[in-house]
Amino acid sequence: MYKVSVIGYHAKQKPLHDGQTVKTQQLTKALQGCYGREFINEVDMQGCTKHPLTFLWSYFKACRNSENVIILPAYGALKVFPFLCVLFRKKGTKLYYDVIGGWLARFIRNRPLLRCTLKRFDGIWVETSVMRNELKEQGIENLTIVPNFKELTILESKDLHKSSTPIHLCIFSRIIEKKGIEDGIDAIREINEKKQEVIYTLDMYGPIDTSYTERFNSLRETLPDYIKYCGCVDAEKSTETLRKYDALLFPTKYEGEGHPGTIIDAYSAGLPVISAKWHSYSDFVDEGETGLGYEQFKKEKLVELLEQIAETPNVLDEMRESCLKKAAQYSSKTVIRTIEKLLNG
């Protein structure tokens, strides 16, 4: 009998660096640290469409042989996974849905059967107060805020980077249009060309989404020397990579944004965030203390904000200590205590 079965993208077949995979892996690792590897079962969604019968058998066994089952599905899988849990589970097995992102309330609004099925779960863990409130409006009550978290090395104050000239920014996320990649590029280019000198540099890290590969490769051919794509970085090396930068740029245009793991990476490295104000922005960024925001979808507002920062770059240094303190809230040691109480309650 397993203590917990985690059903999500473990990416055993092929390494992935997207938010869904990282969250699944971080949760599994934290649970293994609490209960021991032998008591945590992993059911990998990667490749499930190629071997559906094998996957369904693993899913069935997980629901029948576990005290707790946690699922972390994305859009397509959410249409099926909750029903399978309710169908397969043994009496006494507890079901939990650990939500990724901030899109769930909109997704279930016109799906009454799915909404009723989720009400039968023992718990739905959401990342933001905004999503909790949206789900409550739809009659779902079995909700707990469980922040996204990562097991990262948090820098010490003495190791914090000091702002430089030019100001070095980075994007650390999936490379796709909805993450505002082109807004970030255009804003940096516009400021530097206006000033006729390199005020900002921009390095981009992350997996290139397959739907965006052709477009991004064409875009890269036009980039000036001060804007670069630097490939992917292993999750455990994020702090080491980010610590050399002055701030994280997060110009997201994604309406379903929840609690981006990149924000945790930035805080752990003492980096303030320059970000679009997505609907849950205030849950994770303390304006003027751990970051600075601009109106989402308004590239001209991003340009204005970057110009203001360029006039007083020391504002970034003033936020670094607060970023380190904020990072502690999203460490695996902090959040796993909440999860333990939920599983054992």
Order of alpha helices (4+ residues) and beta strands (2+ residues): beta-alpha-beta-alpha-beta-alpha-alpha-beta-alpha-alpha-beta-alpha-beta-beta-alpha-beta-alpha-beta-alpha-beta-alpha-beta-alpha-beta-alpha-alpha-alpha-alpha
